[in-house]
Amino acid sequence: MGRLYSNNYSTTVTTVSVGTGDTSIDVSSVVGLPLVGSGDYCLMTLTDSLTAPTKTEIVKVTAVAANVLTIERAQESTTAQTWASGDIIELRATADSFARLDGTEIARYVETYNGSAGTVIDRADGGIQTVTLAANGSYSVTMNDNESMLIQFINTDSFIPAFTGISFISGVSPTFIGPVSFVNFFKVSGVVYGAVIGDF
């Protein structure tokens, strides 16, 4: 399941009366709402006022059809409430949003990818990078402490690269024996380490 986000989505309820057990809600507009596909969801907040709310409820939106939201009620320890036409529903950051950033779970985490890294491989360009070897050149790695990255080396011409400033786990620089090789780099206490995953 993937949680979806959007900037500043806010609309109003048009269902005349929403009971505590209802699982769908009509809204005045879905413009700005992310496309909720199979397995995706948004967490949205219902409230009766933006300035002096007397009640709120967080709901999980699991499907959108026209202006009808399919919802799962009472998320993040909130309580299912009754709602009326004119009440507000917004896509907001919730406590769970920040718990994912500072906790043990990151949903659908994707690294930035750089498909054309050169002889200086910089972690700022992405956590996953591809280097196409064009010569028996010398390669260096630039990264901060406690960073890591995965490099795919494409070596169709049997080049033998050299590496500077890198401490390989085996004690020697790798000699790639396949057309595609993967290496993990990570930096700890100022030292960049390399670990060859394998050749394919």
C-alpha positions, 0 to 999 in steps of 0.5 A, spaced: 500 500 500 502 506 498 500 513 502 499 519 497 500 526 498 498 533 495 499 540 497 493 544 499 487 539 498 481 542 501 474 541 500 467 540 503 462 535 504 456 535 500 453 529 503 447 531 507 448 527 513 454 522 514 453 517 520 459 514 524 458 507 520 458 510 513 464 508 509 463 513 503 462 521 503 460 526 497 465 532 496 464 538 492 470 537 488 476 532 487 481 537 484 488 537 487 486 530 490 492 525 488 489 519 483 488 513 488 489 507 485 489 500 487 492 499 493 493 506 494 490 511 500 490 518 502 489 520 510 484 526 510 482 530 516 474 531 517 473 537 521 467 542 523 471 548 523 478 551 521 478 556 526 474 553 532 473 546 531 469 542 536 470 535 533 475 532 528 476 525 525 482 522 520 479 517 515 483 513 510 481 514 503 481 508 499 478 510 492 475 515 489 469 515 484 467 522 481 466 526 487 465 520 492 470 518 497 470 511 499 473 511 506 475 507 512 473 511 519 477 513 525 484 513 523 490 514 528 486 513 534 481 518 532 473 517 533 468 516 528 464 522 528 457 524 525 458 529 519 454 534 515 454 538 508 458 544 509 463 540 514 471 540 511 475 535 509 482 536 507 489 532 506 493 534 511 500 532 515 498 527 520 502 524 526 503 518 522 506 522 517 512 524 521 512 518 525 514 514 518 520 520 517 523 519 524 521 511 526 522 504 523 518 504 517 518 508 511 513 506 506 515 505 498 522 508 499 525 509 493 532 512 492 534 517 487 537 514 481 543 517 476 544 513 470 550 516 467 555 517 473 562 519 471 569 518 474 567 522 480 561 518 483 558 523 488 552 520 493 549 527 492 547 525 485 543 519 488 543 512 492 543 508 486 548 509 480 550 506 474 557 507 471 559 505 464 566 503 464 570 506 457 577 505 459 582 503 465 580 509 468 581 511 476 574 512 480 573 516 486 567 516 491 565 522 494 560 521 500 558 524 507 559 520 513 554 515 514 551 515 507 551 509 502 550 507 495 549 502 490 553 502 484 552 498 477 558 498 473 557 496 466 563 493 463 562 490 456 569 491 454 573 488 460 576 494 462 579 494 469 578 500 473 582 503 479 579 506 485 582 511 489 581 513 497 577 506 498 578 501 503 575 494 500 573 489 504 577 484 501 583 488 501 584 489 494 580 493 488 575 489 485 577 486 478 570 485 474 569 479 471 562 480 468 559 485 463 555 487 469 557 488 477 554 491 483 558 494 488 556 497 495 560 503 498 559 506 505 562 511 509 564 511 516 568 515 521 571 518 514 573 512 511 569 510 504 569 502 504 567 498 498 564 491 498 563 487 491 556 484 491 557 480 485 558 480 477 553 478 473 
